[in-house]
Amino acid sequence: MLEVSGINQFYGESHTLWDLAMEAPQGACTCLMGRNGVGKTTLLKAVMGLLPVRSGSIRVNGADLAGKPAEARARAGVGYVPQGREIFPQLTVEENLRVPLGVRRGTTIPDLVFDLFPVLKEMRRRRGGDLSGGQQQQLAIGRALVLEPELLLLDEPTEGIQPNVVREIGEVIRYLNAEMGLTVLVVEQKLHFARQVGDRFCIMDRGRVVTDGPMDRLDQELVQSYLTV
Ligand SMILES: Nc1ncnc2c1ncn2[C@@H]1O[C@H](COP(=O)(O)OP(=O)(O)OP(=O)(O)O)[C@@H](O)[C@H]1O
């Protein structure tokens, strides 16, 4: 589904992703893990087309999207939930959800969004900025689902969220993956959550993917080498 190879990315002179290769196989939920600053967010933004890469290919369903704008990637079936949610605080919940429709000249928000997050229906006329952190995260996920993506990228969806909402978000990710067939790539620092939602892991260190595999092979040695501080 997603195949990234030979990605090199720079912030100015600072070389951040180094010949990076990884994949998120069709139908799997892959957890992208690694310590702070290893380049996880940079990789997700590069896949979504929000940051330019100097070289390499980013294939989704076989089509190379490197060099294509973010809108083209959204149309190709890639949805993105950014770190920190990035909802528009002055817009209502419904207006936030309508933002992606412009990309495809669509007119309706799919029922799935309100079925998964009934709170968004109740609060559709409230301003995004008035929602709690957990509700904003649900809105950010809902917004990413409006264009009915095949590949969903989520950047630390549980960061700063209270435990009961974390559980709900975990259930939604499992549902989207297992029942709806979405391929998922989720950046996650919490080991327990990663084990709950992921069937594969992919670990980054200093701008490269160093190891990956089925979640049950994420053992203590790997955790100590690459994840604990
Ligand atoms: N806009 C930027 N300009 C310059 N350097 C940046 C920029 N954004 C990130 N970096 C640097 O690039 C490296 C990778 O950052 P990135 O945010 O991708 O890491 P991360 O693994 O997602 O970290 P975290 O877990 O803390 O979110 C870090 O050294 C960071 O300081």
Ligand as a Chemical Component Dictionary entry (heavy atoms), coordinates in Angstrom:
data_LIG
# 
_chem_comp.id                   LIG 
_chem_comp.type                 NON-POLYMER 
_chem_comp.pdbx_formal_charge   0 
_chem_comp.three_letter_code    LIG 
# 
loop_
_chem_comp_atom.comp_id 
_chem_comp_atom.atom_id 
_chem_comp_atom.alt_atom_id 
_chem_comp_atom.type_symbol 
_chem_comp_atom.charge 
_chem_comp_atom.model_Cartn_x 
_chem_comp_atom.model_Cartn_y 
_chem_comp_atom.model_Cartn_z 
_chem_comp_atom.pdbx_ordinal 
LIG N1  N1  N 0 10.897 22.945 10.933 1  
LIG C1  C1  C 0 12.064 22.444 11.318 2  
LIG N2  N2  N 0 13.223 23.074 11.061 3  
LIG C2  C2  C 0 14.419 22.552 11.450 4  
LIG N3  N3  N 0 14.554 21.378 12.084 5  
LIG C3  C3  C 0 13.427 20.703 12.370 6  
LIG C4  C4  C 0 12.130 21.190 12.012 7  
LIG N4  N4  N 0 11.213 20.286 12.423 8  
LIG C5  C5  C 0 11.899 19.289 13.021 9  
LIG N5  N5  N 0 13.224 19.538 12.991 10 
LIG C6  C6  C 0 14.292 18.659 13.541 11 
LIG O1  O1  O 0 14.267 17.450 12.793 12 
LIG C7  C7  C 0 14.487 16.326 13.652 13 
LIG C8  C8  C 0 13.318 15.357 13.538 14 
LIG O2  O2  O 0 12.141 15.964 14.084 15 
LIG P1  P1  P 0 10.734 15.239 14.100 16 
LIG O3  O3  O 0 9.754  16.201 14.682 17 
LIG O4  O4  O 0 10.447 14.688 12.776 18 
LIG O5  O5  O 0 11.013 14.053 15.117 19 
LIG P2  P2  P 0 9.992  13.101 15.860 20 
LIG O6  O6  O 0 10.609 11.748 15.856 21 
LIG O7  O7  O 0 8.647  13.262 15.290 22 
LIG O8  O8  O 0 10.033 13.701 17.340 23 
LIG P3  P3  P 0 8.869  13.791 18.451 24 
LIG O9  O9  O 0 8.678  12.402 18.949 25 
LIG O10 O10 O 0 9.502  14.680 19.476 26 
LIG O11 O11 O 0 7.659  14.389 17.811 27 
LIG C9  C9  C 0 14.695 16.902 15.042 28 
LIG O12 O12 O 0 16.067 17.026 15.275 29 
LIG C10 C10 C 0 14.027 18.252 14.974 30 
LIG O13 O13 O 0 14.643 19.151 15.854 31 
# 
loop_
_chem_comp_bond.comp_id 
_chem_comp_bond.atom_id_1 
_chem_comp_bond.atom_id_2 
_chem_comp_bond.value_order 
_chem_comp_bond.pdbx_ordinal 
LIG N1  C1  SING 1  
LIG C1  N2  SING 2  
LIG C1  C4  DOUB 3  
LIG N2  C2  DOUB 4  
LIG C2  N3  SING 5  
LIG N3  C3  DOUB 6  
LIG C3  C4  SING 7  
LIG C3  N5  SING 8  
LIG C4  N4  SING 9  
LIG N4  C5  DOUB 10 
LIG C5  N5  SING 11 
LIG N5  C6  SING 12 
LIG C6  O1  SING 13 
LIG C6  C10 SING 14 
LIG O1  C7  SING 15 
LIG C7  C8  SING 16 
LIG C7  C9  SING 17 
LIG C8  O2  SING 18 
LIG O2  P1  SING 19 
LIG P1  O3  DOUB 20 
LIG P1  O4  SING 21 
LIG P1  O5  SING 22 
LIG O5  P2  SING 23 
LIG P2  O6  DOUB 24 
LIG P2  O7  SING 25 
LIG P2  O8  SING 26 
LIG O8  P3  SING 27 
LIG P3  O9  DOUB 28 
LIG P3  O10 SING 29 
LIG P3  O11 SING 30 
LIG C9  O12 SING 31 
LIG C9  C10 SING 32 
LIG C10 O13 SING 33 
# 
